[in-house]
Amino acid sequence: MAKRTKRARDARRPVQKPGGPPVIEDAKLPRMGEGASPVDGRRPRAQMPADPPADRGKQRRMGSVKLAKTRAGGEPPSRGFSDQEPPKGARASAAGEDGPGYLRLRVIVEDGELELGGANVVEGPLVQQATLHPGLAYEVTVDGRRVATGEVLDAGVRRSFPDPSGSPAMSGHHITVPRRYEVAVRVPLAEVSMSALGRAQVTLYRWRGGEVSALGARSIRPSLGERAETIGRLKGIRIAALPKAVQTKLRRAMGARGAK
C-alpha cells in the first residue's frame, strides 16, 4: 500500500503581499461589475431593470398604510397624538406593584459636614439591600429607629489610572478623596411621614472589613466594627429650604399639608 503524502504548496501560486500590487489570477476574465454574472456557466443571471414597471399584482400584497391626520404642512394635530395604550390588563397588574414610592435626597458632604442639597419623590418600589459591603454607606433613623440604609459606590473617591507611555510620576493607581462630594440617600415613603422628616437623621459611615447585614430596625454602627469611621450626620431633613415646587410635590406624595 502506497503511503499518502501531504500535497506540497505550489510555490508558483501568487500571494498577495502587504503594500504590493493586486494579484490577478486570470487576466482574461472581466473586471468586477463588467459583463453578466453567470449562474451555472451557461446562461446569464436575470437582473432587475433600472426602471422597473409598477407592480400590478393583487395577491400576497401588504395593504396600504393609514396615515395619521395632520394639518397642512405635515404638522401634528393641535391636541397632539394620542398616547399608546398598554395591553389589556397591564395597567391593573402594575398598579399593585408600583408601591408608594420613595424619597430621594441629595446630600452634600464637605469636610465632615452634611447638608441637604435637594429632594425628589420617585415612583415605584424601593428594594433595599440585605447586605452592605465595605466602603461608604448611609443610615437614616427616626427617633432611633432605622428606616433606610444603603451603599454609596465610589462616592467621595477620585481614581486615576496609570499611563503606560507617561512619566514615572504618572505610573500607579492613585486614589484621592475630595473635600466636597454628593451622595444619594433613598428613603421609602411608607417608613417616614412628613411630620417625621424634621426628626430624621442621616449618618454616613466608611469602614473596612467584612460585609454586614442591613436587615432590622437597629443601627448598623455596632456591626461595622472598630475600623468604622463616622463621616458626618445630618440632623433633621428640613424641606423648608428647598424650592416651593419641590415642597408641594413632597407634601402631595406624603399626604400632608405642613412640615415640621
N, C-alpha and C positions, 0 to 999 in steps of 0.2 A: 504494500500500500504506500502510495506516494505521500510524502509529508507536505502538508499545506504550509505555504509561506505567505507572510503578510505582504500585500501589494505595496511596493515602494511608491512613494510620491513622485509624480512626474516632475522632474526638475525643470522641464521646458514650459510648464504651465505658468502663465503670467500672474504676478502677485501685485496687488495694489500697495504702493509704499506711501507713507505719510509725506505729504508735500509734493509727491510726484505726479506726473501726468496721468489722466484716466486710462484704465486698461480697456482695450477694445478687443474682444474675443473674435468677432466676425464683422469685418468692415463692410460686407455685402448686405447686411441686414439694415432696414430703415431705422432712422432715429426715432426715439420715443415721441409719439404724437403724430408721426407721419405714416400715412397708409392705413389700411384696415387691419383690425386685430382679428386674426383667425381664431375660431373656436376649436375646431378639430383638425385644422390644417387643410381643409378642403373648401370651406365656404366662409365668407366674412361674417363677423358678428353684427347683428342688427343694432343700429344706433338710433337714439332719439333725434328727431329732426330739430333744427334750430328754431323753427317757428311752427309748433305743433297746432293742429286744429282743435277747436273747442270740443270738450267731452259731451257726447250726446247719449251716453248710456243711462239706463233707468233702473238697473238692478245693482244691488250692493253698493249703493251710494249714500254717503252721510248727508243727513238733512241740513238745510240752511241754518246758520247761526242767527238767533234772535238778538238784535242789537238793542242795548238799553236806550230808553228815550232820553235824549239830551237836547239841550237848547241849541239854537243856531250857533255855529262856530265851534261845536263839539264840547261846550261847557257842560258840567254836571247840572242836574236839576237844582232849583233853588232850595229845596228841602233836603238835598243830598240823597245819596243812595241808601237804601235800607240795609241794616246790619244783617250779617249772615246768621241765620238761626241755628242753634246747636241741634243735634239729633234728638228725637223724641225720647224723653226720659233722662237725658244727660243733665238738664238743669236741676231736676228734682233730686237725682242721686248725688250731685256735687254739693247741694245745699247743706247736707248733713255733715260733710267732710271738711268744709271750709273752716269751721271753728270761729271763735270770737276775734281772732287776730292777735297781734302783739304790738308792743310799743318799742320802737327803735330809737335809741338815744345816741346822739353824737357827743362823746365825752372827750374833752381836750385835756391832755396831760402835759404839764410843763413844770419841771423842777419839783416833782412830787406833789404838785397841786392839781386837783381835778376840777374841771369847770364844765358845765352843761353848754354845749355849742349848738344844739338843735334837737328836735324830736319829730317823729313822724309815726303815723299809725299804718301798719301793714296788714292787709287782709290775708286770711288763711292761717292754718295751724302753725305753731312753733314747736318743732321737735327738738327738745333739749338733750344734750349729750348725757350718756350714762357714765362716761369715764373722761377724766381730764388728764392730758399728758403734760409733761414738764414744759415750762415756758411761762407764758403770760396768761392769766385767767382773771375773770371778774366774778364778783358775787354781789347780788342785790338782796338786801334784807329789809323787812318792815317790822318794826317792834321786836327785833331779834329773830324773826322767822325768815328763813331763806326762801325767796320766791323765784329766783333765777340765778343761773350760773352758766358760764361758757368760756371757751378758749378764745384767745386773740392771736391768730397766727401771724408771725413776723411783724407785729406792731412794735414800734419803738426800736427797730433794728434796721440799719442800712448795711447792705452787703456789697462788697466789691470783689470781683473775680480776677485772677492773675492774667496778665497779658504775656503770652508766650514770646512775643517779639519785643517786649518792653525792657525797660532798665531794671536792674536788680531791686530797686525800690518798689517796683510795681509787681513783684512776684509775691505769691502767697495769697491767702484768703483773709480779707480784712473785714471786721465787723465793728460798726460804730453805732453808739446809742445817741440819738439826737436829743436835744433839750425839750423839744416840743413835737408832739405827735397826737393822733386821734385814734380812738377805739370805738367800735360799735357795740353797744350794750342792748340786748333784747330781753324784754320782759313780757310774759303772757298777760293779756288784758284780764283774763279770768282770775289772776292771782293778786291783782292790785286794783284799788279803786282810786278815783280822782282825789278824794279827801286824804288818802293814804300816801300820795306822792310826796307830800311835804315831810313825812316821817320816814321815807325810804332812804336807804344808804347804799351807795355803790362803792365797793372796795376792790382795788386792783392788786393782785399778787403776782410775784415772779418767784419760781422755785426750780430746783434741780432735784433729780432723784427719780423715783418710780411714779407711775400713774396712780391717780386717786379716784375714788368713787364720787360721782356727782349726784347721787341719789339721797333723798332725805331732806328734812327741814332744818337741820343743824348747820352751823357754819363749817366750811371746809378747812378753815385755818388749822385746827389740830391735826388734820390728816396730811397736811403738806410737809410737816416735819420741821426740824431745826434750820434747815437751809433755805427756808422760805423767807422772802422779803416782801414787806407791805409797801407798795409803791406810793399809794395815797388813797384818800377817801373823799367821796362827795356826799356830804350830809344834807339830805333834802333835795328833792327834784322840784325846783321852783320854775314852773312853766310861765309865770307872770313876766319873765324876762324875754320870752320868745315872741315872735310876731303874732299879731292878733289872729291871722288866718290859721296859724298852727294851733293856737289855743282853742279856737272854735271847733276845729276838727277833732282835737283831743276830747273836748267836753262831749261832743256828739257821740264819739266812738265809745267813751267810757260811761255814758249815761249819767252825766252830772252837769249842773249849771255853774258851779263855782269851784274854785280851787283853794286849798289851804296850804 
